[in-house]
Amino acid sequence: MDLDFRLRRVQDLAADVRRGRLSAREVVGHALARIDAVDPSVGAFVAVDGDRAMDAASTVDAAVAAGRDPGPLAGIPVGVKDLEDAAGFVTARGSLALDPGPPAERSSALVARLVAAGAVVVGKTNTPELGHKADCDNPRFGPTSNPWAPERTPGGSSGGSAAAIAAGMVPLATGSDGGGSIRIPAACCGLTGIKPSLGRVPSGGQAPPDWMDLSTRGPMAYRASDVVAALDVVVGPDPSDLRSLPHPDVRWADALVEPALPARVAWSPTLGYAPVDPEVRQACERALHALEAAGTEIMVVDRLFDEDPLETWLVLSATYNLRSLAHVRGTPAWEQVDPLLAASVEWAAGLSTLDLVRAQDDCHRLNLRLVSLFRDVRLLLTPTTAGVAPPRSLGGAGEVDGQVDVNWVRFTYPFNLTRSPAASVCVGLGASGVPIGMQLVGPQHADLVVVRAAAALEAAVGFDRTAPVG
């Protein structure tokens, strides 16, 4: 039986385990063997515990043998982003400056719900320090490579998770998105990435969420149906999360029975402020032609926002990172912080409380613009990134139309400020052989509109290539 995780749907693999056609130990063993074979050249994982994973797989198999249902994700191997707790693993957050402490005693709500559904944690995936940038390297573990082109970044901050999935090491991983950190690596690695509305996947627990109102956690996988299979078991309220939303009235998978785009969508190639590389724009426009051929009306919106809301996003994100690092400023450990992160935190230390309130005001105004837009359409389409996944030699900067651009990810963070549900779908490959993504943004809490449209866009584009790794 072919166990290439990129070629089989998560729900089909789990169904084979639940029906005894395939053992969880076989599936998890394949993941561990693939990690051993491929990860030395990719660097997606920062910790793997094969013994623990195989013991968990044996528990799943024992349940099947006893006639019990181990859950809808039975035997599915999962990588956990190293900003999030998984029981038995250290959460290092990519940092040398912060003491990671002992292995976590409890998993986050997201990980715990995946495990309760039968999934098996195999290890922790790489991320930039505190998830602060759209590249995937850090002072503790070093860089992760893009499985499509090892000299290029897989994006960030959920780059380890995206690379692990694109390389066929695991079919499922966790991510978080505070400025594009699910959508950017999904675009760079050829995945469908979905950022749910803030509060859909709870971020509760004993400690406050790292990035408060910006960051949304969620599962990552190869295609929309795989992500939805995981979302169906992880969405829903948690009393320890002030922002968690009520449970949806319907199963997310039901939205994919007949995936469809709304009859009328908006296309904004620049959002009014963002330069975009010609090959990215061309790939997105080819996808738009496919949608038009299928009957979707495209409304072009040249100017959605009056200006780039980067500073607003930086005020919030850098202040959240200041909260995490304040106790090491002025100590020898400060010298071990990523220089870009350290600079942004020092800048945040000079902000005032009024600056924070004004940033929240900006979020309100940005959302009002979307409210106006969504009176005429049900979905907004944009490029996911302004350029393709850049060479790691640029140190986190990108390339847009032949020019080095430190902010090649201008399209994603506005929709963290507005808390909007959003996704990225691969619409082709660039000349350098790395994927290109198109972003889909929906109205407040209209997650199912985004999910249904992402699956429909996948079908219309028909991208079915896999990364040439291993």
C-alpha positions as CSV (number, residue, x, y, z in Angstrom):
1,M,0.0,0.0,0.0
2,D,1.4,3.4,-1.0
3,L,1.8,5.5,2.1
4,D,3.0,8.7,0.5
5,F,1.1,11.1,2.8
6,R,0.9,13.7,0.0
7,L,-1.1,11.4,-2.2
8,R,-3.7,10.2,0.3
9,R,-6.3,12.1,2.2
10,V,-6.0,12.2,5.9
11,Q,-9.6,10.9,6.4
12,D,-8.9,7.9,4.1
13,L,-5.8,6.9,6.0
14,A,-7.6,7.2,9.3
15,A,-10.5,5.2,7.9
16,D,-8.1,2.4,6.9
17,V,-6.7,2.3,10.5
18,R,-10.2,2.4,12.1
19,R,-11.3,-0.6,9.9
20,G,-8.1,-2.6,10.5
21,R,-7.0,-2.4,6.9
22,L,-3.8,-0.6,8.0
23,S,-2.3,-0.5,11.5
24,A,-1.4,2.8,13.3
25,R,2.1,1.3,13.8
26,E,2.5,1.0,10.1
27,V,1.4,4.6,9.5
28,V,3.5,6.1,12.3
29,G,6.4,3.8,11.4
30,H,6.3,5.2,7.8
31,A,6.4,8.8,9.2
32,L,9.4,8.0,11.4
33,A,11.3,6.3,8.5
34,R,10.5,9.2,6.2
35,I,11.8,11.7,8.9
36,D,15.0,9.7,9.2
37,A,15.5,9.6,5.5
38,V,14.6,13.2,4.5
39,D,14.8,15.5,7.5
40,P,18.6,15.7,7.7
41,S,18.4,17.7,4.4
42,V,15.3,19.7,5.3
43,G,15.5,20.4,9.1
44,A,11.8,20.5,9.7
45,F,11.9,18.7,13.0
46,V,13.7,19.9,16.2
47,A,12.7,16.9,18.3
48,V,11.4,13.5,17.5
49,D,10.4,10.7,20.0
50,G,9.9,7.5,18.0
51,D,9.4,5.3,21.0
52,R,6.6,7.5,22.5
53,A,5.0,7.7,19.1
54,M,5.0,4.0,18.5
55,D,3.6,3.3,22.0
56,A,0.8,5.7,21.2
57,A,0.2,4.0,17.9
58,S,0.0,0.6,19.7
59,T,-2.7,2.1,21.9
60,V,-4.7,3.0,18.8
61,D,-4.3,-0.5,17.4
62,A,-5.3,-2.0,20.6
63,A,-8.5,0.0,20.6
64,V,-9.3,-1.2,17.0
65,A,-8.6,-4.8,18.0
66,A,-11.0,-4.5,20.9
67,G,-13.8,-3.1,18.7
68,R,-13.5,0.5,20.0
69,D,-13.4,3.5,17.7
70,P,-10.1,5.3,18.4
71,G,-11.4,8.5,16.7
72,P,-11.7,10.2,13.3
73,L,-7.9,10.8,13.1
74,A,-6.9,7.3,14.2
75,G,-3.2,6.7,13.7
76,I,-2.5,10.0,11.9
77,P,1.1,11.2,12.7
78,V,1.3,14.9,13.7
79,G,4.2,17.4,14.0
80,V,3.7,20.1,16.6
81,K,5.0,23.6,16.0
82,D,7.6,24.4,18.7
83,L,5.7,27.4,20.0
84,E,3.1,25.1,21.4
85,D,3.1,22.5,24.2
86,A,2.9,18.8,23.5
87,A,3.1,16.6,26.5
88,G,6.5,15.0,27.0
89,F,8.3,17.5,24.7
90,V,10.3,20.6,25.6
91,T,8.8,23.9,24.1
92,A,12.0,25.8,23.2
93,R,10.3,28.5,20.9
94,G,13.5,28.6,18.9
95,S,15.3,30.7,21.5
96,L,18.6,30.4,23.3
97,A,17.8,33.4,25.5
98,L,14.7,31.8,27.1
99,D,14.9,28.8,29.4
100,P,12.6,26.2,27.9
101,G,12.2,24.4,31.2
102,P,11.3,20.8,31.5
103,P,9.1,18.8,29.1
104,A,5.5,19.9,29.0
105,E,3.2,18.0,31.3
106,R,0.1,18.9,29.4
107,S,-0.6,19.6,25.7
108,S,-2.2,22.7,24.4
109,A,-5.9,22.5,23.7
110,L,-5.2,22.1,19.9
111,V,-2.8,19.2,20.4
112,A,-4.9,17.6,23.1
113,R,-8.0,17.6,20.9
114,L,-6.0,16.1,18.0
115,V,-4.7,13.3,20.3
116,A,-8.1,12.7,21.7
117,A,-9.3,12.1,18.1
118,G,-6.6,9.4,17.6
119,A,-3.7,11.4,16.2
120,V,-0.2,10.5,17.3
121,V,2.4,13.2,18.0
122,V,5.8,12.3,16.5
123,G,7.8,15.4,17.3
124,K,8.2,19.2,17.3
125,T,8.7,21.3,14.2
126,N,11.0,24.3,13.7
127,T,10.0,28.0,13.8
128,P,11.8,31.3,14.0
129,E,12.4,32.6,17.5
130,L,9.0,33.4,19.1
131,G,7.6,33.1,15.6
132,H,8.6,36.7,14.8
133,K,9.4,36.5,11.1
134,A,8.4,34.9,7.7
135,D,11.6,32.9,7.5
136,C,12.3,29.7,9.4
137,D,15.6,29.8,11.2
138,N,16.5,30.5,14.8
139,P,19.6,30.7,17.1
140,R,18.8,27.4,18.8
141,F,18.1,25.0,15.9
142,G,19.2,26.8,12.7
143,P,17.3,26.9,9.4
144,T,14.7,24.8,7.7
145,S,14.9,24.3,3.9
146,N,12.1,24.4,1.4
147,P,11.5,20.8,0.1
148,W,10.9,22.3,-3.4
149,A,14.3,24.1,-3.5
150,P,16.7,23.5,-0.5
151,E,18.4,26.8,-1.0
152,R,15.1,28.7,-0.4
153,T,13.0,29.3,2.7
154,P,9.8,27.4,3.4
155,G,8.4,30.6,4.8
156,G,7.4,31.2,8.4
157,S,6.7,31.2,11.1
158,S,5.1,27.7,10.7
159,G,7.9,26.8,8.3
160,G,8.9,23.5,10.0
161,S,5.3,22.2,9.9
162,A,4.8,23.2,6.2
163,A,8.2,21.7,5.2
164,A,7.4,18.5,7.0
165,I,4.1,18.1,5.2
166,A,5.4,19.1,1.8
167,A,8.3,16.6,2.1
168,G,5.8,13.8,3.0
169,M,7.1,13.3,6.6
170,V,3.7,13.8,8.3
171,P,0.2,14.3,6.8
172,L,-0.7,16.7,9.6
173,A,1.0,19.4,11.7
174,T,0.0,22.3,13.9
175,G,0.6,25.9,13.1
176,S,-0.2,29.4,14.3
177,D,-0.8,32.6,12.3
178,G,-0.2,36.0,13.8
179,G,0.8,37.8,10.6
180,G,0.6,35.1,7.9
181,S,2.4,32.3,9.6
182,I,0.1,29.6,8.3
183,R,-0.6,31.2,4.9
184,I,2.9,32.2,4.0
185,P,4.6,28.8,4.5
186,A,1.6,27.2,2.8
187,A,2.2,29.4,-0.2
188,C,5.9,28.7,-0.2
189,C,5.5,24.9,0.2
190,G,2.6,24.3,-2.1
191,L,-0.1,23.5,0.6
192,T,-3.6,24.8,1.2
193,G,-3.3,26.7,4.5
194,I,-6.3,27.9,6.4
195,K,-6.3,30.6,9.2
196,P,-9.6,30.3,11.0
197,S,-11.3,33.2,12.6
198,L,-9.8,34.3,15.9
199,G,-11.3,32.1,18.6
200,R,-12.3,29.2,16.4
201,V,-9.4,27.1,17.7
202,P,-8.9,27.9,21.4
203,S,-5.6,29.3,22.7
204,G,-6.4,28.9,26.4
205,G,-4.5,27.2,29.1
206,Q,-2.6,28.2,32.2
207,A,-0.6,31.0,30.4
208,P,-2.1,33.9,28.4
209,P,-1.7,33.5,24.6
210,D,1.6,34.8,23.3
211,W,0.2,37.1,20.6
212,M,-3.3,37.8,22.1
213,D,-5.6,39.2,19.4
214,L,-3.3,38.6,16.5
215,S,-2.6,34.9,16.5
216,T,-4.8,32.0,15.6
217,R,-3.8,28.4,16.0
218,G,-4.8,25.7,13.6
219,P,-4.0,22.4,11.9
220,M,-1.9,22.3,8.7
221,A,-2.1,19.7,5.9
222,Y,-1.6,19.2,2.2
223,R,-5.1,20.0,0.9
224,A,-8.3,21.7,2.2
225,S,-10.1,18.4,2.9
226,D,-7.2,17.3,5.2
227,V,-7.2,20.6,7.1
228,V,-11.0,20.4,7.5
229,A,-10.8,16.8,8.8
230,A,-8.6,18.1,11.6
231,L,-10.6,21.3,12.1
232,D,-13.8,19.3,12.8
233,V,-12.2,17.9,15.9
234,V,-10.4,21.0,17.2
235,V,-12.8,23.9,16.8
236,G,-15.1,24.9,19.7
237,P,-15.0,26.8,22.9
238,D,-12.6,26.5,25.8
239,P,-13.5,28.2,29.1
240,S,-9.9,29.3,29.6
241,D,-9.9,31.2,26.3
242,L,-11.6,34.6,26.5
243,R,-11.8,34.8,22.8
244,S,-13.0,31.3,21.9
245,L,-16.2,31.1,19.8
246,P,-19.2,28.8,20.2
247,H,-19.1,25.4,18.4
248,P,-20.2,25.7,14.7
249,D,-23.7,24.5,14.0
250,V,-22.5,22.1,11.2
251,R,-19.5,19.9,10.5
252,W,-16.8,21.6,8.5
253,A,-16.5,18.6,6.3
254,D,-20.1,19.1,5.2
255,A,-19.0,22.4,3.5
256,L,-16.9,20.3,1.2
257,V,-19.6,18.0,-0.1
258,E,-20.2,20.5,-2.9
259,P,-17.2,23.0,-2.8
260,A,-18.0,26.2,-4.5
261,L,-16.9,29.8,-4.9
262,P,-19.4,32.6,-4.4
263,A,-21.0,33.8,-7.6
264,R,-19.1,37.1,-7.3
265,V,-15.7,37.7,-5.7
266,A,-13.3,40.6,-5.4
267,W,-9.7,40.5,-6.7
268,S,-7.2,43.1,-5.3
269,P,-3.8,42.5,-6.8
270,T,-2.0,45.1,-4.6
271,L,-4.5,46.0,-1.8
272,G,-3.7,49.6,-2.8
273,Y,-0.1,49.6,-1.5
274,A,1.8,46.4,-2.2
275,P,4.2,45.8,-5.1
276,V,3.9,42.3,-6.5
277,D,6.2,40.2,-8.6
278,P,5.0,39.8,-12.2
279,E,5.2,36.0,-12.0
280,V,3.1,35.9,-8.8
281,R,0.5,38.2,-10.4
282,Q,0.5,36.1,-13.6
283,A,0.0,32.9,-11.7
284,C,-2.9,34.4,-9.7
285,E,-4.5,35.8,-12.8
286,R,-4.3,32.4,-14.6
287,A,-6.3,31.0,-11.6
288,L,-8.8,33.9,-12.0
289,H,-9.3,33.0,-15.6
290,A,-10.1,29.4,-14.5
291,L,-12.7,30.8,-12.0
292,E,-14.3,33.0,-14.7
293,A,-14.5,30.1,-17.0
294,A,-16.4,28.2,-14.2
295,G,-18.9,31.1,-14.0
296,T,-17.5,33.3,-11.2
297,E,-17.7,37.0,-11.7
298,I,-14.5,38.9,-10.7
299,M,-14.7,42.4,-9.4
300,V,-11.4,44.2,-9.5
301,V,-10.5,46.4,-6.5
302,D,-7.4,48.4,-7.1
303,R,-7.3,50.1,-3.7
304,L,-8.7,48.4,-0.7
305,F,-6.7,50.1,2.1
306,D,-5.4,53.7,2.1
307,E,-1.9,52.6,3.2
308,D,0.2,49.6,4.3
309,P,-0.9,48.8,7.9
310,L,2.6,47.4,8.7
311,E,3.3,49.8,11.6
312,T,0.0,49.0,13.2
313,W,0.8,45.3,13.1
314,L,4.4,45.9,14.4
315,V,3.1,47.9,17.4
316,L,1.0,44.9,18.5
317,S,3.4,42.1,17.6
318,A,6.5,43.7,18.9
319,T,4.8,44.6,22.1
320,Y,3.7,41.0,22.6
321,N,7.3,39.9,22.1
322,L,8.5,42.6,24.5
323,R,6.2,41.0,27.1
324,S,7.9,37.6,26.5
325,L,11.5,38.9,26.5
326,A,11.4,41.8,29.0
327,H,13.0,39.8,31.7
328,V,16.1,39.1,29.7
329,R,16.7,42.7,28.4
330,G,19.9,44.0,29.9
331,T,21.2,40.5,30.8
332,P,23.9,38.4,29.1
333,A,21.1,36.3,27.5
334,W,20.0,39.3,25.5
335,E,23.0,38.9,23.2
336,Q,21.6,35.5,22.1
337,V,18.3,36.9,20.8
338,D,17.9,37.0,17.0
339,P,19.1,40.5,16.1
340,L,16.0,41.4,14.1
341,L,13.8,40.3,17.0
342,A,15.9,42.2,19.5
343,A,15.7,45.4,17.4
344,S,11.9,45.2,17.2
345,V,11.6,44.6,20.9
346,E,13.8,47.6,21.7
347,W,11.6,49.7,19.4
348,A,8.5,48.4,21.2
349,A,10.0,49.4,24.6
350,G,9.7,53.0,23.5
351,L,6.0,52.9,22.7
352,S,3.3,54.3,24.9
353,T,0.0,52.9,26.0
354,L,-1.7,55.4,23.7
355,D,0.2,53.8,20.8
356,L,-1.3,50.5,21.6
357,V,-4.8,51.9,21.8
358,R,-4.4,53.7,18.5
359,A,-3.2,50.4,16.9
360,Q,-6.5,48.8,18.1
361,D,-8.4,51.7,16.6
362,D,-6.6,51.1,13.3
363,C,-7.8,47.5,13.5
364,H,-11.4,48.7,13.8
365,R,-11.0,51.0,10.8
366,L,-9.5,48.3,8.6
367,N,-12.4,46.0,9.4
368,L,-14.9,48.7,8.5
369,R,-13.3,48.8,5.0
370,L,-13.9,45.0,4.7
371,V,-17.5,45.4,6.0
372,S,-18.1,47.8,3.1
373,L,-16.4,45.5,0.6
374,F,-18.4,42.4,1.7
375,R,-21.7,44.2,1.0
376,D,-20.9,43.6,-2.7
377,V,-19.0,40.3,-2.6
378,R,-18.6,37.3,-0.3
379,L,-14.9,36.7,-0.9
380,L,-11.7,38.7,-1.4
381,L,-8.8,37.3,-3.4
382,T,-5.2,38.5,-3.4
383,P,-1.7,37.1,-3.9
384,T,-0.6,35.4,-0.7
385,T,2.9,36.8,-0.9
386,A,4.4,39.6,-3.1
387,G,7.2,37.3,-4.3
388,V,8.0,33.6,-4.4
389,A,9.9,31.9,-1.5
390,P,13.2,33.7,-1.5
391,P,16.8,32.3,-1.2
392,R,17.8,31.8,2.5
393,S,21.0,33.7,1.6
394,L,18.9,36.9,1.7
395,G,18.5,36.5,5.5
396,G,14.7,36.6,5.5
397,A,14.3,39.3,2.9
398,G,12.5,38.5,-0.4
399,E,12.7,39.4,-4.0
400,V,10.0,41.3,-5.8
401,D,10.4,42.1,-9.5
402,G,14.1,41.6,-9.3
403,Q,14.6,43.8,-6.2
404,V,15.4,42.8,-2.7
405,D,12.4,43.5,-0.5
406,V,12.5,43.0,3.2
407,N,8.7,43.0,3.4
408,W,7.7,40.5,0.7
409,V,4.7,39.4,2.9
410,R,2.6,42.5,2.8
411,F,-0.6,40.7,1.9
412,T,-1.2,38.6,5.0
413,Y,-0.9,40.7,8.2
414,P,-3.9,43.1,7.4
415,F,-6.2,40.1,7.9
416,N,-4.8,39.3,11.3
417,L,-5.5,42.9,12.3
418,T,-9.1,42.4,11.2
419,R,-9.3,38.8,12.6
420,S,-10.7,37.6,9.3
421,P,-10.8,33.9,8.2
422,A,-8.3,33.5,5.4
423,A,-6.6,30.8,3.3
424,S,-3.9,30.3,0.8
425,V,-4.2,27.9,-2.1
426,C,-1.3,26.9,-4.5
427,V,-2.0,28.2,-8.0
428,G,1.2,27.0,-9.7
429,L,5.0,27.0,-9.7
430,G,7.3,30.0,-10.3
431,A,10.3,29.9,-12.7
432,S,12.6,28.9,-9.8
433,G,10.4,25.8,-9.2
434,V,8.8,26.9,-5.9
435,P,5.0,27.2,-5.4
436,I,2.9,30.4,-5.6
437,G,-0.2,30.9,-3.5
438,M,-3.4,32.9,-3.8
439,Q,-5.0,34.2,-0.7
440,L,-8.8,34.0,0.0
441,V,-10.3,36.2,2.7
442,G,-13.8,36.0,4.0
443,P,-16.2,38.2,6.1
444,Q,-16.1,38.0,9.9
445,H,-16.7,34.4,11.1
446,A,-17.5,33.2,7.6
447,D,-15.0,30.4,7.9
448,L,-17.1,28.0,5.9
449,V,-17.2,30.4,2.9
450,V,-13.4,30.4,2.9
451,V,-13.1,26.6,3.3
452,R,-15.6,25.9,0.6
453,A,-13.9,28.3,-1.8
454,A,-10.4,27.0,-1.1
455,A,-11.5,23.5,-2.1
456,A,-13.2,24.9,-5.2
457,L,-10.1,26.8,-6.2
458,E,-8.0,23.7,-5.7
459,A,-10.3,21.8,-8.1
460,A,-10.3,24.6,-10.6
461,V,-6.5,25.0,-10.7
462,G,-5.8,21.3,-10.5
463,F,-2.3,21.6,-9.0
464,D,-1.1,18.1,-8.3
465,R,2.7,18.2,-8.2
466,T,4.7,17.1,-5.1
467,A,8.0,18.5,-3.9
468,P,11.1,16.7,-5.4
469,V,12.7,15.7,-2.2
470,G,14.0,12.3,-1.1
